[in-house]
Amino acid sequence: MLDIATKNWVEISKSALVANVEAIKRPLKPGVNFMAVVKSNAYGHGIAPTVRAIGKKVDWFGVDSVIEAEEVKKFAGQKQPNILILGHTPSTAHHRVIQPGFRQVVYDRPTILSLAKLAKPKRPAKIHLKIETGTSRQGMLIDDLSSFLRWIKQKKSIQLEGLYTHFANIEDTSDPIYALKQLKRFKTAVAITESLIGRPKILHTACSAAALLYPETQFDLVRVGISLYGMWPSELTQENVKLVGNRVILKPALTWKTRIVQIKNIARGTPISYGLTEKVSRNSKIAVLPIGYWDGFDRGWSSIASVLVHGKRAKVLGRVCMNMCIVDVTDIRSAQPGDEVVLLGQQGKENIRAEELAAKIGTINYEVVTRINPLLPRIIVE
Ligand SMILES: *Cc1c(COP(=O)(O)O)cnc(C)c1O
């Protein structure tokens, strides 16, 4: 239930999330497992509603932190899912990984030593070793792999369940050359591992774009984030997926809403909001919205973004404030206090997409949705 004092909130469409999981699964090779990546509050959609909506449809959840893993576990219900922590866990919190049986990414020996101390040979710590193949972020260099594997073989309370890597340049190019280079390095790492300690149970490399574009990246599991929520990793990915003959329809699952709190008429030439950065160019009707940059409505949208009122676009006037902003409803005659406003999503025939808002401030859809303040309520709708 929505708190009756709530002034802006996020609605998550269960049917859209379910349809997206099915649409992404369809072109996968048979037997490939599906990991729903729900880090960053499920890309702003809320861990609770997302896990509740698709928990039964996916094999794994991917999170960034042990705190997020605990949240997934809490909302997953009876059938406890497999959860992989893709980000760093401070060693002081390793017991919170071991006790519930979460999987942890590792890339160095100190992490293994700490996990091994807390686990038992009868119930080993299940780890996924990340290989550095060219993203130059988190991961072990292939040069260090052999000696590491020989060392880990002695650790009876550690089980190397997974081996994985992450691509640096799939979304932003049509040229697969760098990705293929990374894939080749990953296969080298797999071969070294097989020869020294046997094939790990789960090999994985693919994010959304890789899973949809290059079947050879799918291995045993795909790690799907942005597309699960109904957004494309990039426009280029969307085009390229069409070119490779995959027909995938994604439905944005998130609608961000508020309500008008005040309406008034002001004379032509009147300045609006802090800094007097914009003056209305005609006699205007303005609406005050209880939403600002604290909520995640970026200050960069001052004077340039629009919102939807009665299915029509209303432009933001002047600066977005911390908890409020002002929009132009001069052409929306019947607008009045209490009316619902859509900041992101569909209203009537109009639609404001995360990509549109992202382009206005030089960023990507990922950032727009993950920045919606996690304290705002998320509710599930059909
Ligand atoms: C965030 C993340 C993903 C998901 O990427 P999308 O482009 O959102 O599908 C997959 N793998 C790793 C390691 C990630 O950090």
PDBQT file of the ligand as one rigid body, heavy atoms in Angstrom, charges set to zero:
ROOT
HETATM    1  C1  LIG A 401      25.697  -4.784 -14.553  1.00  0.00    +0.000 C 
HETATM    2  C2  LIG A 401      26.292  -6.030 -15.051  1.00  0.00    +0.000 A 
HETATM    3  C3  LIG A 401      25.617  -6.832 -15.998  1.00  0.00    +0.000 A 
HETATM    4  C4  LIG A 401      24.319  -6.423 -16.652  1.00  0.00    +0.000 C 
HETATM    5  O1  LIG A 401      24.578  -5.594 -17.754  1.00  0.00    +0.000 OA
HETATM    6  P1  LIG A 401      23.366  -5.071 -18.685  1.00  0.00    +0.000 P 
HETATM    7  O2  LIG A 401      24.035  -4.327 -19.766  1.00  0.00    +0.000 OA
HETATM    8  O3  LIG A 401      22.535  -4.187 -17.814  1.00  0.00    +0.000 OA
HETATM    9  O4  LIG A 401      22.628  -6.278 -19.135  1.00  0.00    +0.000 OA
HETATM   10  C5  LIG A 401      26.198  -8.036 -16.330  1.00  0.00    +0.000 A 
HETATM   11  N1  LIG A 401      27.376  -8.429 -15.784  1.00  0.00    +0.000 NA
HETATM   12  C6  LIG A 401      28.058  -7.673 -14.899  1.00  0.00    +0.000 A 
HETATM   13  C7  LIG A 401      29.346  -8.154 -14.353  1.00  0.00    +0.000 C 
HETATM   14  C8  LIG A 401      27.540  -6.450 -14.512  1.00  0.00    +0.000 A 
HETATM   15  O5  LIG A 401      28.220  -5.693 -13.636  1.00  0.00    +0.000 OA
ENDROOT
TORSDOF 0
